[in-house]
Amino acid sequence: MSFGLAIVLLVGLVVLISILLGPLWLNRNDLPPGENQNKCIKHITDPKNDPRNKPRPDDAIKIIRLTNSGEFVDRCELTDVLYELNWDRERPSEAFGVAVKPSARKLPRITILYVHGWKHDADPKDTDLQNFTRLINDLRKRHENQKYVVGVYVGWNATARLPGFLENISFWVKKNNADRIAQSSIVTKIVGAIGAVTKGEPNRLDQFIAIGHSFGSRVLFSATAQSLVYECERAHPGFPTGEYRIVEGSADAVILLNPAFEASRYTAIDDITRYDEHFKRTQPPLLITVSTDNDWATKMAFPIGQWLGLSRSERELTTLGNYQPFFTHDLSPTKKGNVSTNNLAMTEEFCAAGLRLTRLANGSVRRVVQAQNPFVVARTTKAVIDGHNGIWAADFRAWLVELIGALETKNEQAAAEKVAAAESA
């Protein structure tokens, strides 16, 4: 080999490594040592921006930013969310107060948390943030003068800001970022804190729905799955043929859109599906996954990345939304006028905004079909969600609004049943 050819090959190797590993060093947002994480101290360091001085209620979208290693960029962002949720709660006299607008009224709240996915962040111009804002505005129109709608956007470093097609090479680096954030338990903390506030009263009307997309679903699933399995086991009747008690999670429902995680991570939840026991007809859905069949990121890029990472089993190489044996439901277009009339059975069928969610029947891809099972894995097509980032199409967004409304009703019924059962015990 000539010296010139060796130099060319060496330069080529350096360029290739730079392209593959460069995103690791791009847009890093890790904090300097000693950054406060245990509480908001802006009443000392920055009184003008102290969340307790912000008049409530506040309609702004609440943004919680996370670093690559799973820390708060600003701990006060979580504090801002919690003040927005509890400004009208009774508190001990020694506790500090929160500023309240003179026109404020005590109303129930519906809190929608969203964890974005690949190629997005918390920049004000980010399309996911803009579309999430539209979803919150749609919900506010629906709940006007009846509930406060609080939007919480969890932002993390999921874009390398590379030009054009080059952004695609950040796929595996951003997957690693998502896993570091998931392993830090920071999203578990956020979900747990919001859930604790919204479920603070026994006969409550507050609701909390958490939504994740792409790698955001990966983070959100990691933050909620184990507690959902735990709560299901706690609600188990204790004998075959028995009926589960109503199962609740930290969030009233978790919605995952085009999730980018291995089907193997879902096995423990899928195994809850049995003929031996049954769920109540009033059991609300707990986890709803919707994936489209033309999502190249989860259908093609994800398996390649898994294979390069030495995964070899089918469930490790395939995302949940592409693993047929775990499918439970189909989501497809229907006539616009069709709506679900039996809200008690929304785990079996939910029809709204021109879309129909139906449970797959016996003899389909499912080994076991269990009615009222609260874990939904729905498959849809390009006509409903076109590609990995097609989750904000007008018809699907309208269906999401209707779904959230139905979940509210279902959860209120379940809460009332739980209170009645406790009073009669």
Phi and psi in degrees as a GROMACS rama.xvg file:
@    title "Ramachandran Plot"
@    xaxis  label "Phi"
@    yaxis  label "Psi"
@TYPE xy
-72.6319  158.077  SER-2
-61.3392  -40.2148  PHE-3
-63.1304  -42.136  GLY-4
-66.2199  -37.8844  LEU-5
-62.6898  -40.773  ALA-6
-63.4517  -42.6412  ILE-7
-61.9176  -44.9074  VAL-8
-64.6499  -38.5122  LEU-9
-65.5101  -44.5392  LEU-10
-61.8691  -42.7521  VAL-11
-61.1951  -39.9831  GLY-12
-65.0013  -42.2826  LEU-13
-62.0623  -43.1227  VAL-14
-62.6688  -44.0229  VAL-15
-62.1353  -45.7044  LEU-16
-63.2798  -38.4017  ILE-17
-63.276  -40.645  SER-18
-65.9732  -41.8674  ILE-19
-75.2332  -38.0061  LEU-20
-103.146  -12.6319  LEU-21
-51.8366  -43.1877  GLY-22
-59.272  -19.2195  PRO-23
-60.9128  -29.5798  LEU-24
-105.86  -0.315843  TRP-25
-86.6213  138.066  LEU-26
54.4185  36.8862  ASN-27
-67.2417  140.03  ARG-28
-129.748  29.1436  ASN-29
-68.3736  153.031  ASP-30
-91.6838  154.874  LEU-31
-67.9092  154.592  PRO-32
-56.5074  142.498  PRO-33
90.3769  -0.447823  GLY-34
-62.6158  132.361  GLU-35
-69.2458  131.122  ASN-36
-124.072  -13.9632  GLN-37
-89.6752  -19.581  ASN-38
-165.207  163.882  LYS-39
-83.5935  126.884  CYS-40
-120.56  26.7999  ILE-41
-68.9478  -17.7624  LYS-42
-65.0349  -15.9309  HIS-43
-102.997  -46.2042  ILE-44
-90.9283  -28.1449  THR-45
-152.615  68.341  ASP-46
-55.9475  -31.4878  PRO-47
-62.7723  -29.5703  LYS-48
-110.073  19.3082  ASN-49
-66.7849  122.5  ASP-50
-57.0068  -28.4805  PRO-51
-69.57  -17.2029  ARG-52
-91.4845  -2.05071  ASN-53
-81.8248  121.3  LYS-54
-61.4208  134.142  PRO-55
-111.417  150.296  ARG-56
-75.7719  156.229  PRO-57
-124.069  123.842  ASP-58
-80.6468  -8.5037  ASP-59
-63.2148  144.859  ALA-60
-64.1963  129.655  ILE-61
-85.669  126.137  LYS-62
-113.242  127.006  ILE-63
-115.153  112.683  ILE-64
-96.5274  141.265  ARG-65
-120.858  148.949  LEU-66
-85.1814  173.074  THR-67
-60.0985  -29.1729  ASN-68
-96.0927  5.99446  SER-69
84.1247  41.7057  GLY-70
-118.702  161.425  GLU-71
-70.1244  132.183  PHE-72
-66.4835  -37.7841  VAL-73
-146.344  106.638  ASP-74
-56.6208  -26.4817  ARG-75
-68.0441  -16.6633  CYS-76
-67.6483  -37.8954  GLU-77
-68.7682  -40.8044  LEU-78
-58.3035  -40.7792  THR-79
-58.5983  -43.6426  ASP-80
-62.3796  -46.7933  VAL-81
-66.9994  -36.7607  LEU-82
-64.4724  -36.6584  TYR-83
-64.8956  -27.3045  GLU-84
-90.7048  -19.4432  LEU-85
-128.655  18.1485  ASN-86
-63.1711  -23.2172  TRP-87
-104.795  12.0108  ASP-88
-82.5372  147.103  ARG-89
-68.5968  141.883  GLU-90
-141.937  154.907  ARG-91
-57.5876  152.054  PRO-92
-62.7448  -26.7481  SER-93
-80.0511  -11.3216  GLU-94
-77.3113  147.638  ALA-95
-74.8394  153.032  PHE-96
-87.7765  169.783  GLY-97
-122.226  138.302  VAL-98
-63.4547  137.052  ALA-99
-131.335  137.368  VAL-100
-68.7864  144.303  LYS-101
-58.5542  -30.8647  PRO-102
-87.2489  0.984476  SER-103
-64.5293  141.44  ALA-104
-122.581  150.502  ARG-105
-80.2288  113.25  LYS-106
-135.231  154.918  LEU-107
-62.9096  162.552  PRO-108
-124.116  147.45  ARG-109
-118.626  116.055  ILE-110
-103.952  126.629  THR-111
-115.756  115.172  ILE-112
-102.574  138.024  LEU-113
-132.708  128.203  TYR-114
-109.568  113.784  VAL-115
-74.9427  171.223  HIS-116
-115.084  -155.982  GLY-117
-55.8467  142.185  TRP-118
72.8249  17.0517  LYS-119
-131.549  166.037  HIS-120
-157.549  -160.137  ASP-121
-100.505  15.8556  ALA-122
-62.2125  138.042  ASP-123
-56.3281  -25.9043  PRO-124
-88.8064  -1.77393  LYS-125
-64.1039  134.753  ASP-126
-67.1628  -32.1876  THR-127
-66.0341  -41.2912  ASP-128
-63.759  -41.1937  LEU-129
-64.9547  -42.5684  GLN-130
-70.1804  -36.2987  ASN-131
-63.0457  -39.023  PHE-132
-60.9849  -40.0172  THR-133
-62.6596  -41.4745  ARG-134
-60.6288  -44.4158  LEU-135
-63.6972  -40.0061  ILE-136
-65.0857  -38.1133  ASN-137
-61.6174  -42.5953  ASP-138
-67.5452  -35.1076  LEU-139
-66.4727  -36.3436  ARG-140
-63.8198  -38.4391  LYS-141
-68.267  -34.4554  ARG-142
-106.112  14.8602  HIS-143
-52.3151  127.292  GLU-144
66.5983  8.78419  ASN-145
-118.655  -37.5604  GLN-146
-146.109  151.243  LYS-147
-84.1161  134.979  TYR-148
-108.234  117.546  VAL-149
-108.621  120.139  VAL-150
-99.8331  127.072  GLY-151
-122.086  117.937  VAL-152
-109.214  116.462  TYR-153
-93.9078  112.467  VAL-154
-104.953  139.438  GLY-155
-145.482  171.665  TRP-156
-82.2368  77.3759  ASN-157
-104.904  9.10748  ALA-158
-129.877  139.983  THR-159
-93.0435  -6.35863  ALA-160
56.6403  38.9964  ARG-161
-88.5765  150.729  LEU-162
-72.2879  135.865  PRO-163
53.0619  -132.411  GLY-164
-62.8125  -25.1072  PHE-165
-60.9066  -23.6904  LEU-166
-59.1835  -26.8675  GLU-167
-65.6495  -23.6034  ASN-168
-74.0201  -8.10976  ILE-169
-83.4425  -0.481026  SER-170
-51.7945  -51.3211  PHE-171
-77.3382  -31.7287  TRP-172
-64.5073  -42.8994  VAL-173
-71.8386  -29.4864  LYS-174
-61.3381  -42.0961  LYS-175
-65.2321  -39.435  ASN-176
-58.2873  -46.0226  ASN-177
-59.6374  -40.5047  ALA-178
-68.8203  -37.5909  ASP-179
-64.205  -39.6997  ARG-180
-65.7317  -43.1341  ILE-181
-61.7647  -42.6999  ALA-182
-67.7634  -23.332  GLN-183
-74.1009  -16.2765  SER-184
69.11  13.5061  SER-185
-66.9348  -36.4126  ILE-186
-73.9326  -32.0343  VAL-187
-59.0052  -41.5863  THR-188
-62.9112  -44.7461  LYS-189
-63.6026  -49.6825  ILE-190
-62.3716  -42.669  VAL-191
-63.9777  -40.6108  GLY-192
-65.9609  -45.1243  ALA-193
-65.7511  -43.5037  ILE-194
-61.3889  -38.5574  GLY-195
-63.9908  -37.5733  ALA-196
-72.7891  -45.8908  VAL-197
-70.3192  -22.1428  THR-198
-106.612  24.4483  LYS-199
-76.3408  -14.4597  GLY-200
-118.873  135.9  GLU-201
-59.0941  -52.2747  PRO-202
-97.318  65.8858  ASN-203
-92.7276  156.312  ARG-204
-116.088  -3.557  LEU-205
-67.7792  149.138  ASP-206
-134.694  154.11  GLN-207
-141.294  115.255  PHE-208
-117.36  129.227  ILE-209
-111.704  132.094  ALA-210
-124.471  138.009  ILE-211
-132.358  149.354  GLY-212
-129.389  136.558  HIS-213
59.1451  -126.164  SER-214
-67.631  -22.0858  PHE-215
-64.0147  -35.4292  GLY-216
-64.7181  -36.6671  SER-217
-60.4426  -45.0418  ARG-218
-66.9311  -47.2243  VAL-219
-67.1325  -38.9883  LEU-220
-62.4433  -43.7131  PHE-221
-60.9384  -32.571  SER-222
-78.1816  -20.1635  ALA-223
-122.498  -22.5016  THR-224
-62.5622  -46.5327  ALA-225
-63.7048  -39.1161  GLN-226
-68.6263  -32.788  SER-227
-66.5105  -42.8864  LEU-228
-61.6293  -43.9774  VAL-229
-59.7968  -46.2012  TYR-230
-66.4945  -34.2545  GLU-231
-64.6519  -42.1238  CYS-232
-66.3778  -36.6424  GLU-233
-65.7028  -32.4928  ARG-234
-88.1303  -2.36263  ALA-235
-61.1325  139.315  HIS-236
-65.7229  -21.0212  PRO-237
94.251  -0.348213  GLY-238
-157.14  152.405  PHE-239
-61.4526  150.172  PRO-240
75.3375  -2.91305  THR-241
-78.8448  173.901  GLY-242
-112.217  131.205  GLU-243
-62.3804  145.518  TYR-244
-71.2694  164.729  ARG-245
-57.7436  128.275  ILE-246
-98.0151  132.732  VAL-247
-125.203  147.241  GLU-248
-112.278  -178.438  GLY-249
-60.6274  -40.2403  SER-250
-100.904  151.546  ALA-251
-65.2979  -31.9533  ASP-252
-156.464  147.699  ALA-253
-117.441  128.732  VAL-254
-117.646  122.978  ILE-255
-114.039  125.858  LEU-256
-114.453  123.984  LEU-257
43.5625  56.8307  ASN-258
-66.0697  139.542  PRO-259
-108.483  69.8624  ALA-260
-146.252  158.39  PHE-261
-65.0664  142.762  GLU-262
-60.3427  -28.9546  ALA-263
-59.9503  -28.8801  SER-264
-69.4174  -17.0799  ARG-265
-96.9447  -6.00862  TYR-266
-56.0611  -43.6642  THR-267
-62.2709  -34.1627  ALA-268
-75.3827  -42.9775  ILE-269
-59.8205  -34.2311  ASP-270
-70.3456  -8.35184  ASP-271
-69.0397  -23.1775  ILE-272
-70.8936  109.055  THR-273
-142.925  157.188  ARG-274
-81.0559  -18.565  TYR-275
-66.8898  -38.292  ASP-276
-123.199  173.516  GLU-277
-142.303  157.978  HIS-278
-98.3702  156.22  PHE-279
-65.4282  150.72  LYS-280
-66.4008  -21.4981  ARG-281
-90.9142  3.81142  THR-282
-66.6704  120.415  GLN-283
-73.8035  152.906  PRO-284
-59.9804  139.359  PRO-285
-104.574  -38.2208  LEU-286
-139.001  119.62  LEU-287
-121.824  117.666  ILE-288
-110.545  132.025  THR-289
-127.396  124.404  VAL-290
-131.988  144.698  SER-291
-100.682  157.237  THR-292
-85.2253  -2.07746  ASP-293
-119.275  36.3242  ASN-294
-92.5083  97.8771  ASP-295
-68.2813  -29.2697  TRP-296
-64.5347  -44.1991  ALA-297
-87.7454  -23.7031  THR-298
-85.8125  -30.7347  LYS-299
-121.212  -55.7169  MET-300
-63.9238  -42.5237  ALA-301
-61.2957  -49.7601  PHE-302
-60.1794  -36.4419  PRO-303
-62.7765  -45.4222  ILE-304
-62.7677  -40.0282  GLY-305
-64.0256  -41.789  GLN-306
-65.1703  -42.5495  TRP-307
-64.5711  -26.4544  LEU-308
-86.5948  12.4319  GLY-309
77.2644  13.5422  LEU-310
-74.1936  144.255  SER-311
-135.259  -24.8433  ARG-312
-73.7385  155.289  SER-313
-60.3134  -41.0055  GLU-314
-72.1923  -23.9957  ARG-315
-79.6306  -31.2816  GLU-316
-84.9665  -15.3486  LEU-317
-114.342  135.391  THR-318
-74.4661  161.596  THR-319
-54.7616  -43.9655  LEU-320
-72.2889  -5.837  GLY-321
-116.676  6.27054  ASN-322
-101.267  99.6894  TYR-323
-57.3872  -40.4095  GLN-324
-60.2114  -18.8781  PRO-325
-95.0405  -3.86141  PHE-326
-64.037  137.356  PHE-327
-120.271  -24.9848  THR-328
-138.101  162.462  HIS-329
-120.746  137.967  ASP-330
-118.376  116.623  LEU-331
-143.197  159.366  SER-332
-65.4347  148.876  PRO-333
-143.216  -175.078  THR-334
-68.8542  140.622  LYS-335
-56.943  -33.8452  LYS-336
-77.4682  -11.6556  GLY-337
-73.3048  129.179  ASN-338
-136.869  153.002  VAL-339
-72.8275  133.497  SER-340
-105.656  -23.92  THR-341
-103.634  89.304  ASN-342
-64.4906  -24.2422  ASN-343
-64.1114  -22.575  LEU-344
-109.938  30.2458  ALA-345
-69.4897  -14.8838  MET-346
-70.827  -18.793  THR-347
-97.5963  -37.2027  GLU-348
-155.699  135.135  GLU-349
-140.492  118.82  PHE-350
-123.686  122.614  CYS-351
-166.608  153.947  ALA-352
52.784  33.5746  ALA-353
80.1956  10.1355  GLY-354
-128.34  144.05  LEU-355
-127.096  121.228  ARG-356
-99.7339  121.03  LEU-357
-133.443  143.409  THR-358
-73.2619  138.394  ARG-359
-67.3265  145.254  LEU-360
-86.7532  168.683  ALA-361
-57.4086  142.1  ASN-362
88.4263  0.178868  GLY-363
-86.6809  -149.46  SER-364
-71.3714  -15.8474  VAL-365
-78.8121  138.996  ARG-366
-75.0661  -41.4548  ARG-367
-129.946  131.516  VAL-368
-115.095  115.562  VAL-369
-118.02  113.678  GLN-370
-63.2168  147.698  ALA-371
65.7492  4.11778  GLN-372
-60.3603  127.886  ASN-373
-83.5288  6.86949  PRO-374
-108.052  114.685  PHE-375
-113.169  124.796  VAL-376
-120.076  101.052  VAL-377
-103.797  140.251  ALA-378
-108.6  137.696  ARG-379
-135.858  -173.694  THR-380
-126.528  176.932  THR-381
-56.3446  -29.8521  LYS-382
-64.8021  -21.4188  ALA-383
-106.008  -52.2677  VAL-384
-127.387  113.171  ILE-385
-94.2395  94.2516  ASP-386
86.0444  179.781  GLY-387
-60.9508  -39.8171  HIS-388
-102.572  18.0951  ASN-389
-85.8875  19.4944  GLY-390
-75.2486  -11.8858  ILE-391
-101.613  12.4219  TRP-392
-55.6079  145.765  ALA-393
-56.8277  -45.1099  ALA-394
-65.5075  -41.3265  ASP-395
-70.5426  -38.401  PHE-396
-63.183  -38.6696  ARG-397
-64.5954  -37.699  ALA-398
-66.8017  -39.0598  TRP-399
-59.554  -42.4126  LEU-400
-60.203  -44.7239  VAL-401
-67.264  -39.0275  GLU-402
-61.6842  -45.1387  LEU-403
-62.2821  -40.0978  ILE-404
-62.1044  -42.356  GLY-405
-67.7911  -36.9068  ALA-406
-63.7428  -38.1291  LEU-407
-59.0353  -48.8693  GLU-408
-61.455  -45.2138  THR-409
-62.3473  -43.3982  LYS-410
-69.4316  -34.7495  ASN-411
-65.5764  -38.9224  GLU-412
-63.6526  -43.6386  GLN-413
-64.8268  -40.1537  ALA-414
-64.2606  -40.7585  ALA-415
-64.9034  -39.773  ALA-416
-63.9375  -39.9154  GLU-417
-64.8882  -41.7596  LYS-418
-64.7517  -42.7716  VAL-419
-62.6544  -40.164  ALA-420
-64.9838  -39.2269  ALA-421
-67.5387  -38.2782  ALA-422
-70.3128  -30.6037  GLU-423
-86.6802  -10.1426  SER-424
